[in-house]
Amino acid sequence: MLEYAKTILQKVSFDLKLFEKELRKAIASLLSEEINLLRAWCYEKFKEYEAVLNHCFAQGQQA
């Protein structure tokens, strides 16, 4: 699932709202270890979306 989530995020990265929606779905469907790997990958790959990443990953930890 982690690789699938990465593929989807890359494909929708042109649209901030769609990216956020897909990121939330990925966080909800992954195991905690996978979320940590996804977090590191996202911050490396999508620096321009840092505010969205901060928000989504913070909310994912609360759930």
C-alpha positions, 0 to 999 in steps of 0.5 A, a space after each residue: 500500500 505504501 508504494 501505491 500511495 506514493 504513486 498516487 501522490 506523485 500523480 496528483 501533486 499538480 493540485 494541492 486540494 487533490 494532493 491533500 485528499 489523497 494524502 489523508 486517505 493514505 494516512 488513514 489506510 497505512 500502518 504506523 511504520 508505513 506512515 513514518 516512511 511516507 512522512 519522510 518521503 513526502 517531506 523530501 519530495 514535496 517541500 512546497 507543500 510543507 504546510 499541508 504535510 504538517 497539517 495532515 500528518 499532525 491530524 493523522 497522529 491524533 486519530 
